[in-house]
Amino acid sequence: MTGRTLTDKVLMPLLVRTAVFTGKFGVPLRTSGFHKERLPRPASAPLPQAVAAALAARRDGTRWLGVAFAALDADFPHLALTALDRALAAGADPAVPELWRAWLLRSVDTGEALAALDRAAAAGGGVTGLARCLQGTMHQLAERDLNVDLKALRPLLHALERSLPDEATAVELDVHAAGWFEALTAPGVRGSHRRNQIVHVLGRPGDPCGDPGDVPGGPDDPTEAGDPAEAPRLLRDYLRLRADVLGGEEALPASDPERADRFASLAREYGTALPADLRALYDVGDGDGDLGLLDGFEWFTVSALEDHLVNRWWTVDIHENAWIDGAVSDSGPHAAVRRSHDRPGWIPFAYGSSLDHLAVDLDPAENGRPGQVIRIGTRRPYAEYVADSVTSLLRGHVEALRRGRFTDGDGYLKIDLAGMGREDDHDGACHVRGTLDDADIGERTLTLDARANGALDLAAVRNAPLLRQARLLCGSADLAPLNDVPVRTLDLDLRALDLAPLAGHATLRTVTLKAPHAVDLKPLLTVGQLNGLDLSQATVRDITVLGGLRRLRHLSLRYEQWQELWATGVAPPALTVAILDGDHSPSTRAEWLNQLTTTQAPTARQYIGAFPTTGGVNTRVPDRLPARPALATQRATPGRLPRPGPGSGGRPPAPRRPRGPGTG
């Protein structure tokens, strides 16, 4: 054993124990399992440094809490227990320390562990639900043949459904093995493309989210490429060729006699006039009667087209997806389609089997044409260019059948459109491992994914005048060359990260940061178009800088980062979408959501209770939930949901305001 190893692994732990312990413990404490991964805790310094800092400030409860977590990391559970006691004695918020004391004492002092969980639940701090669930687990672990009756989910779900507001609301339900449950209802919450994230849309539905497609200017050529005379002829030719292949004619539904009035109404009410070639097709038939004529997509009736124009159900995640800044499409001419996830000028006219739609684009980007055809849908990160018009789309179908580019599977024609929508085989993506010297970076490069073990020279990106998106994973890199290209989205994972070269960047909109050291955000203050920022995997030198980012709409942080931001009293003035990163209990999520809406009535509601179990303690799930359920921070009686208090006229007691910043 070397001298260094001896110091690190033997002498230093002994010194630490001598400095902190005031007595000896003989009970064995377990340090794994039993919901450990769900217990909240901040990052900790190495144990010797944490102890030194605590001894220098003996009355600072936060320092002793740091010692506790450092001791857990070093596998010194008794030291952790002592440090937790000292943290409480020094005035630390009791929620997290009591929760961890209970976890450590669960197998050696059940009574004290349950009492500690009571204190943790009463303290709030986002751990109420978890504390109650741990209590239920401890009560029932000794029971044999424990099974949760999942049929009990039915009345709970029905009750939740009755209690939901009219607006879009996320419902999250956690059921634990011991029969305990936590349910969270949260209006304004969306799903996420990443695991362990919760996305909250601030303000009123419909507030602007900084759509990256909202850029000045329109198409260089404002005329439609479609031909209203040719399109119907192509449709009839296509039907005739299909009949030759299938051995029988396919009849289209008769044209809607009110189609002219319907189209006029759409144009009048929604400012939307369909392209002339698509309108002409409705003179031939009212959709295709579910034949799937267009590359397997079913052409809508006029009434279905109107319904999809009004009820855009596939855009439920528009706020969350918009934060990504719109992925760069690798199909069709560059800058033909706006970098959006949905636009009023995108009119679906056919439906596919994978929640996709064909749509006519009446609001194209500079290199597009009004009436061009695109693919959109809930599973697509971007709109995909298909053809410059419905006319061209039909022409492609006719040519495919004439040249035999199809397969017939029991009457279903699968048509090869020969890569319609792509200019060539170059998809605009460049993947690099090690160095950019020999990389194919040029005028057609749209995205860059570069990885290297050491320093990365980015000079070659100056050869990519269309670069829109870059992901860098390396030791270090001089980011100055990125200031010479119109990159919009940066994902930076660097061991040594300096943002200074990005100061004043003209087009940069979203940035994701990851670094092992504290990052200085001040250079981003001069990035005028900065719209989204993900700091959930980074440490920030001065989080108050976020208050100076005047255009920041989308922000992703860890829970402790949000707490730090709230403690400063600083907030980005234009924030529209807030994202909480990490796997948190419903209690923590509810407290986070309600803290974001402190200027309004709190909206997130949490329910805590237990299901009937066989072989364990049987408790009844109530048939109804209160009209206005209690907040996550309100203490609930085990086995029952919070009930309205006496003398309240049937309404629940006024909810307790969530605890302020720094509550674990």
GICOR-V441769 format. One record per pair of residues at least 4 apart in sequence whose ideal C-beta (glycine too) atoms are under 6 Angstrom apart, sorted by sequence separation. I is the first residue (numbers start at 1). J is the second residue. If there is no record, write none. Layout:
BEGIN
I&J, I&J
END
This chain:
BEGIN
1&5, 5&9, 6&10, 7&11, 8&12, 17&21, 45&49, 88&92, 94&98, 105&109, 127&131, 137&141, 153&157, 176&180, 203&207, 230&234, 242&246, 258&262, 265&269, 266&270, 274&278, 292&296, 300&304, 307&311, 317&321, 318&322, 332&336, 352&356, 364&368, 368&372, 388&392, 432&436, 441&445, 452&456, 515&519, 557&561, 584&588, 586&590, 625&629, 630&634, 644&648, 659&663, 1&6, 7&12, 45&50, 71&76, 87&92, 92&97, 164&169, 192&197, 274&279, 288&293, 294&299, 300&305, 387&392, 400&405, 408&413, 472&477, 482&487, 535&540, 557&562, 584&589, 597&602, 57&63, 140&146, 175&181, 243&249, 266&272, 267&273, 292&298, 293&299, 351&357, 387&393, 400&406, 513&519, 524&530, 597&603, 612&618, 636&642, 644&650, 105&112, 106&113, 120&127, 121&128, 192&199, 376&383, 406&413, 407&414, 432&439, 644&651, 71&79, 72&80, 105&113, 174&182, 290&298, 350&358, 362&370, 364&372, 594&602, 634&642, 644&652, 645&653, 54&63, 71&80, 88&97, 190&199, 348&357, 374&383, 375&384, 406&415, 430&439, 610&619, 53&63, 54&64, 87&97, 121&131, 173&183, 594&604, 611&621, 102&113, 120&131, 121&132, 160&171, 189&200, 288&299, 348&359, 360&371, 361&372, 374&385, 375&386, 405&416, 430&441, 593&604, 68&80, 71&83, 172&184, 188&200, 287&299, 347&359, 374&386, 580&592, 630&642, 54&67, 84&97, 188&201, 287&300, 326&339, 346&359, 347&360, 361&374, 373&386, 102&116, 117&131, 171&185, 287&301, 373&387, 590&604, 68&83, 101&116, 102&117, 286&301, 346&361, 358&373, 359&374, 400&415, 430&445, 50&66, 51&67, 67&83, 68&84, 84&100, 169&185, 170&186, 286&302, 372&388, 400&416, 428&444, 590&606, 50&67, 84&101, 117&134, 345&362, 359&376, 400&417, 470&487, 98&116, 117&135, 169&187, 345&363, 371&389, 426&444, 428&446, 429&447, 430&448, 431&449, 432&450, 433&451, 434&452, 456&474, 467&485, 476&494, 497&515, 578&596, 626&644, 64&83, 170&189, 322&341, 356&375, 357&376, 369&388, 441&460, 445&464, 458&477, 462&481, 488&507, 508&527, 519&538, 530&549, 622&641, 50&70, 167&187, 321&341, 343&363, 357&377, 373&393, 446&466, 455&475, 461&481, 467&487, 468&488, 469&489, 470&490, 471&491, 472&492, 473&493, 475&495, 476&496, 503&523, 509&529, 536&556, 552&572, 555&575, 586&606, 619&639, 98&119, 99&120, 356&377, 396&417, 442&463, 454&475, 455&476, 456&477, 464&485, 480&501, 486&507, 488&509, 489&510, 490&511, 491&512, 492&513, 493&514, 494&515, 495&516, 502&523, 510&531, 518&539, 519&540, 520&541, 530&551, 536&557, 543&564, 553&574, 634&655, 44&66, 64&86, 65&87, 98&120, 165&187, 355&377, 441&463, 445&467, 446&468, 447&469, 448&470, 449&471, 450&472, 451&473, 452&474, 459&481, 462&484, 479&501, 483&505, 497&519, 504&526, 505&527, 509&531, 510&532, 511&533, 512&534, 513&535, 531&553, 532&554, 533&555, 534&556, 535&557, 536&558, 543&565, 630&652, 634&656, 47&70, 64&87, 81&104, 259&282, 318&341, 355&378, 441&464, 458&481, 479&502, 500&523, 503&526, 514&537, 515&538, 518&541, 522&545, 525&548, 547&570, 549&572, 551&574, 553&576, 554&577, 555&578, 556&579, 558&581, 559&582, 633&656, 318&342, 355&379, 396&420, 436&460, 461&485, 499&523, 514&538, 521&545, 544&568, 558&582, 605&629, 628&652, 631&655, 44&69, 94&119, 95&120, 513&538, 556&581, 630&655, 633&658, 44&70, 61&87, 64&90, 544&570, 546&572, 606&632, 626&652, 47&74, 65&92, 77&104, 315&342, 338&365, 41&69, 95&123, 99&127, 255&283, 337&365, 608&636, 61&90, 94&123, 336&365, 602&631, 610&639, 61&91, 95&125, 256&286, 335&365, 16&47, 20&51, 59&90, 61&92, 148&179, 255&286, 335&366, 336&367, 609&640, 16&48, 19&51, 93&125, 95&127, 99&131, 253&285, 335&367, 336&368, 609&641, 252&285, 253&286, 387&420, 253&287, 333&367, 607&641, 16&51, 386&421, 12&48, 253&289, 385&421, 337&374, 140&178, 309&347, 262&302, 308&348, 137&178, 250&291, 591&632, 136&178, 590&632, 133&176, 259&302, 136&180, 305&349, 536&581, 587&632, 31&77, 231&277, 235&281, 256&302, 337&383, 133&180, 29&77, 228&276, 232&280, 337&385, 226&275, 228&277, 231&280, 235&284, 300&349, 336&385, 227&277, 231&281, 224&275, 226&277, 299&350, 228&280, 232&284, 298&350, 25&78, 129&182, 297&350, 298&351, 329&382, 331&384, 332&385, 327&381, 331&385, 297&352, 327&382, 329&384, 40&96, 294&350, 326&382, 20&79, 297&358, 314&377, 595&658, 314&378, 594&658, 591&658, 29&104, 30&107, 27&108, 278&360, 275&360, 332&421, 331&421, 331&422, 567&661, 566&661, 567&662, 275&371, 330&427, 330&428, 563&661, 563&662, 209&319, 211&322, 277&389, 278&390, 209&322, 212&325, 277&390, 212&326, 277&391, 201&319, 328&446, 328&447, 295&415, 199&320, 213&338, 191&317, 213&339, 190&317, 212&339, 213&340, 192&320, 190&319, 211&340, 190&320, 334&466, 328&468, 328&469, 225&369, 219&364, 226&371, 220&366, 224&370, 224&371, 221&369, 217&366, 219&368, 235&394, 238&397, 231&391, 234&394, 238&398, 241&401, 230&391, 234&395, 237&398, 225&388, 226&389, 325&488, 225&389, 226&390, 227&391, 234&398, 325&489, 226&391, 246&411, 325&509, 325&510, 325&532, 323&532, 323&554, 323&577, 319&577, 212&509, 210&531, 210&553, 209&553, 209&576, 207&576, 202&576, 201&577, 200&578, 199&579, 197&579, 198&580, 197&581, 196&582, 196&583, 198&589, 200&593, 200&596, 184&586, 182&586, 184&589, 184&590, 186&593, 172&586, 187&603, 186&604, 185&605, 184&606, 183&607, 182&608, 181&609, 180&610, 179&610, 179&611, 179&613, 130&585, 129&585, 129&586, 130&587, 129&587, 128&587, 152&611, 127&587, 152&612, 126&587, 126&588, 149&611, 163&625, 148&611, 149&612, 126&591, 148&613, 156&621, 159&624, 155&621, 159&625, 146&613, 147&614, 155&623, 146&615, 152&621, 145&615, 146&616, 144&615, 143&615, 143&616, 136&610, 132&608, 140&616, 140&617, 129&608, 124&633, 122&635, 121&635, 42&560, 125&659, 124&659, 125&663, 125&664, 96&664, 95&664, 93&663, 93&664, 40&664
END
